Amino acid sequence: MAQWSAQRRIIRTIQQFQPQVIFCHHSLPNGWLVAHLPPAYRRPLFVLEHDYDEIADCYQLPHRRAAMQAVAERATQLMAVSTRMEKDLNALFPEASTATHYNGVDLPPPALASTPRPPELQAKQVILSCALFSERKGMPLLVQAFGAIAANYPNAVLRIIGGGPAEAKVRQTVERLNLRDRVQLLGKQPHERVRQEMAWADGFALVSWDEPFATVYLEAMAAGKPIICCRDGGICDVVKDGLQGYIVTPKDVKSAAQALDRLLTNPSQRQRMGQHAQHLITTTLTWDAQAQALINRFEQALAKL
């Protein structure tokens, strides 16, 4: 159905723009549609995968695997946003050329850093989190971890931006632990508000598991903030424990609480980690840098034709 409805438009677009390379996010359906174009409209094809489950499901779903196999056979390169994801691609499609290509981020406007905190955040230690409230994002776990150490840091607050299916469970956890005055649920916010909250924060924590390469970590680091993340996430390809933040065990309240404790107890170390985090972004993980790396891949492929 997708091929029937979209192929003619794709062909018209190729006729109009005459691209030298075709680049797709996700093998299914985008890469599959391009792989099934008539030969006259084929070009070197690069596909970038963004989700662990979309690849891992191929182990249990033979039709899905067959569909991705068709893309793997046609693609010049299958790319993934983390090395863990690339390893899955290699295991499933050993004949394919694979690579890891990270996401990037825009640097925040300088005005955000110079905007003073609102009065209610003055003299506070602020931990920020931001995500869709799905089970995998681990928001109730983060609240539990904060609750475990909150009494040691009476001026610390956990501010959480987002909403979603697990919102009721998040609120129940806040109520059960009597953290209404310490955990501030800000709801869904526009992107610029999120970036401003990052500028105001002392650190960023998101203890989601199976996280491919969440751009929200990059945005926090670009704002000069140390992060807390789980060790099974793609962000661990580039972040070192104790240098740009702390890496914790997935689904482990104690591990997350220890990281929050370390982040809050040492302001000078926290500041140094934030500086290291920002340096990592500005030197290697801006969108400009990642776009140039992608262009280099395209040019290398074209040079072989």
C-alpha positions, 0 to 999 in steps of 0.5 A, a space after each residue: 500500500 505504501 509503495 502504491 501510494 508513494 512511489 509515483 511521488 518519490 519518482 517525481 521528486 527524483 526527476 525534479 531534483 536529480 539527487 546524487 544520493 538518497 538518504 533515509 531515516 529508518 529502513 521501514 518504511 522509508 528505506 524499503 520504498 526507495 529500495 523498491 524503486 525502478 532501476 532508473 531512479 536508484 541512487 546510492 542509498 544511505 539509511 540511518 536507524 534510530 530505534 533498538 526495537 525496530 531492529 531487535 524485533 527482526 529476531 522474532 518477526 521473520 516478515 520484518 526481517 525479510 523487509 529489512 533484508 531487502 533494504 540491506 541488500 540495496 543500501 550503500 550503507 546501513 547506519 545506526 545512532 549507536 554502536 550497540 545498534 550497529 552490532 545488531 545490524 551486523 548480526 542480522 545482516 552480515 553482508 551489509 556495510 554498516 556504520 555508527 553515525 551519532 545525532 547532533 545538537 544546535 548550541 543554545 543561544 547565549 542569552 539563555 545562560 545570562 537569563 537569571 533564575 526565577 526567585 523560586 529557584 534562587 539558592 536551589 540545587 536544581 536537577 532537571 529531567 525531560 522526557 515522554 512519560 513512558 515506562 522505558 523513560 523511568 520517571 517513577 524510578 528517578 523520583 524514587 532515587 531523588 526521594 532516597 537522598 532528598 533529606 540530605 539536600 534540603 535546597 535541592 529540587 527535581 524539576 520534570 518536564 513532560 507528560 504521557 501514559 505513565 503520568 499517573 504513576 509519576 504523580 502517585 510516586 511523588 505523593 507516596 513519597 511525600 515529595 510534593 514540595 521537592 519534585 516539580 512537575 512542569 508538564 509539557 513545555 515548548 522547546 525554548 522553555 526546555 532549553 531555558 530550564 537546562 540553562 537554569 539547572 545544575 544537572 540533568 538526569 534521565 534514567 531511561 533504559 534502552 535509550 538509542 541516543 537521546 538528543 535531550 542529553 546532548 542539549 543538556 551537555 550543550 548547556 554545560 550541564 553534567 548528565 546522569 544516564 543508563 549504561 545501556 544507552 547509546 549516549 555511553 558511546 561518547 560520555 565517560 563516567 565521572 567526566 561528563 556525568 555519571 553512568 548508572 545501572 538500568 532500572 536500579 534505584 540505588 544506582 541512580 540515587 548514588 549518582 544524584 548524591 554524587 552530583 549534588 554533594 560536590 559543586 566544583 566537580 559538578 561544574 567541571 563535568 559540565 564544562 567537559 560535557 559542553 566541550 564534547 558537544 562543541 568539538 564533535 557533536 554539533 549538527 554542523 559537525 555531524 552533517 559534515 561527517 554525513 556528507 563525507 560518507 556520501 562523497 566517499 561513496 560517489 567517488 567509488 562509482 
